[in-house]
Amino acid sequence: MRSTKTTAQRMTRHKAAAVVAGLALFATACGGSGGGSGQTSDEQTAILESASQNESGLTVSADLVSTEMLDVRTGEPTTLSDVVDGDRAVVVWYWAPH
């Protein structure tokens, strides 16, 4: 028969191992490799420059699908009707913290 002390020690070890594994998973998931987008830093810089140049020329419309917005992949102006074909739901995020 096993003693309660040994069982308690095992449970503590298992909990500690689970916490360490969770922290390791969290650290790898949140760590950035810098190349996740598949773009080089020169391409990213070009996109940011394009976006900053095009941002002032965007037009707002009462109709959401014809309001111009920036395509984050290219930095070029686009409309929702150009991007969405209506076969699935769309979430529109109007506020960005950066």
URVENHU-V752633 format. One record per residue. N is the residue number from 1. RES is the residue in three letters. SS is DSSP state (A for helix, B for strand, O for the rest). PSI is psi in degrees with one decimal (999 if undefined). BURIAL is 1 if it has 9 or more other C-alpha atoms within 8 Angstrom, else 0. Layout:
n:N res:RES ss:SS psi:PSI burial:BURIAL
n:N res:RES ss:SS psi:PSI burial:BURIAL
This chain:
n:1 res:MET ss:O psi:134.1 burial:0
n:2 res:ARG ss:O psi:148.8 burial:0
n:3 res:SER ss:O psi:158.2 burial:0
n:4 res:THR ss:A psi:-30.1 burial:0
n:5 res:LYS ss:A psi:-42.6 burial:0
n:6 res:THR ss:A psi:-41.2 burial:0
n:7 res:THR ss:A psi:-42.2 burial:1
n:8 res:ALA ss:A psi:-38.6 burial:0
n:9 res:GLN ss:A psi:-40.7 burial:0
n:10 res:ARG ss:A psi:-42.5 burial:0
n:11 res:MET ss:A psi:-40.0 burial:0
n:12 res:THR ss:A psi:-41.9 burial:0
n:13 res:ARG ss:A psi:-41.5 burial:0
n:14 res:HIS ss:A psi:-41.6 burial:0
n:15 res:LYS ss:A psi:-42.7 burial:0
n:16 res:ALA ss:A psi:-41.9 burial:0
n:17 res:ALA ss:A psi:-39.1 burial:0
n:18 res:ALA ss:A psi:-40.1 burial:0
n:19 res:VAL ss:A psi:-44.7 burial:0
n:20 res:VAL ss:A psi:-43.4 burial:0
n:21 res:ALA ss:A psi:-41.0 burial:0
n:22 res:GLY ss:A psi:-42.5 burial:0
n:23 res:LEU ss:A psi:-39.1 burial:0
n:24 res:ALA ss:A psi:-42.1 burial:0
n:25 res:LEU ss:A psi:-43.6 burial:0
n:26 res:PHE ss:A psi:-44.4 burial:0
n:27 res:ALA ss:A psi:-40.3 burial:0
n:28 res:THR ss:A psi:-32.7 burial:0
n:29 res:ALA ss:A psi:-35.0 burial:0
n:30 res:CYS ss:A psi:-14.0 burial:0
n:31 res:GLY ss:O psi:137.5 burial:0
n:32 res:GLY ss:O psi:138.4 burial:0
n:33 res:SER ss:O psi:-10.1 burial:0
n:34 res:GLY ss:O psi:-17.5 burial:0
n:35 res:GLY ss:O psi:20.5 burial:0
n:36 res:GLY ss:O psi:-23.9 burial:0
n:37 res:SER ss:O psi:-9.5 burial:0
n:38 res:GLY ss:O psi:10.7 burial:0
n:39 res:GLN ss:O psi:149.0 burial:0
n:40 res:THR ss:O psi:166.2 burial:0
n:41 res:SER ss:A psi:-30.4 burial:0
n:42 res:ASP ss:A psi:-40.9 burial:0
n:43 res:GLU ss:A psi:-41.0 burial:0
n:44 res:GLN ss:A psi:-39.9 burial:1
n:45 res:THR ss:A psi:-41.6 burial:0
n:46 res:ALA ss:A psi:-39.7 burial:0
n:47 res:ILE ss:A psi:-43.8 burial:1
n:48 res:LEU ss:A psi:-40.4 burial:1
n:49 res:GLU ss:A psi:-43.5 burial:1
n:50 res:SER ss:A psi:-42.8 burial:1
n:51 res:ALA ss:A psi:-42.4 burial:1
n:52 res:SER ss:A psi:-33.8 burial:1
n:53 res:GLN ss:A psi:-38.5 burial:0
n:54 res:ASN ss:A psi:-16.1 burial:1
n:55 res:GLU ss:A psi:-40.6 burial:1
n:56 res:SER ss:O psi:-21.9 burial:0
n:57 res:GLY ss:O psi:1.7 burial:0
n:58 res:LEU ss:O psi:142.5 burial:1
n:59 res:THR ss:O psi:143.8 burial:0
n:60 res:VAL ss:O psi:138.0 burial:0
n:61 res:SER ss:O psi:158.0 burial:0
n:62 res:ALA ss:O psi:-23.4 burial:0
n:63 res:ASP ss:O psi:117.9 burial:0
n:64 res:LEU ss:A psi:-40.4 burial:0
n:65 res:VAL ss:A psi:-17.9 burial:0
n:66 res:SER ss:A psi:1.5 burial:1
n:67 res:THR ss:O psi:132.7 burial:1
n:68 res:GLU ss:B psi:145.5 burial:1
n:69 res:MET ss:B psi:168.4 burial:1
n:70 res:LEU ss:B psi:135.6 burial:1
n:71 res:ASP ss:O psi:115.7 burial:1
n:72 res:VAL ss:O psi:-16.1 burial:0
n:73 res:ARG ss:O psi:-28.8 burial:0
n:74 res:THR ss:O psi:-23.2 burial:0
n:75 res:GLY ss:O psi:2.4 burial:1
n:76 res:GLU ss:O psi:150.4 burial:1
n:77 res:PRO ss:B psi:145.0 burial:1
n:78 res:THR ss:B psi:170.8 burial:1
n:79 res:THR ss:B psi:161.6 burial:1
n:80 res:LEU ss:A psi:-34.7 burial:1
n:81 res:SER ss:A psi:-23.8 burial:0
n:82 res:ASP ss:A psi:-27.4 burial:0
n:83 res:VAL ss:A psi:-37.6 burial:0
n:84 res:VAL ss:O psi:132.6 burial:0
n:85 res:ASP ss:O psi:1.5 burial:0
n:86 res:GLY ss:O psi:7.5 burial:0
n:87 res:ASP ss:O psi:-1.3 burial:0
n:88 res:ARG ss:O psi:164.8 burial:0
n:89 res:ALA ss:O psi:152.3 burial:0
n:90 res:VAL ss:O psi:137.1 burial:0
n:91 res:VAL ss:O psi:126.8 burial:0
n:92 res:VAL ss:O psi:124.0 burial:0
n:93 res:TRP ss:O psi:107.4 burial:0
n:94 res:TYR ss:O psi:-20.3 burial:0
n:95 res:TRP ss:O psi:133.6 burial:0
n:96 res:ALA ss:O psi:135.3 burial:0
n:97 res:PRO ss:O psi:-6.8 burial:0
n:98 res:HIS ss:O psi:999 burial:0
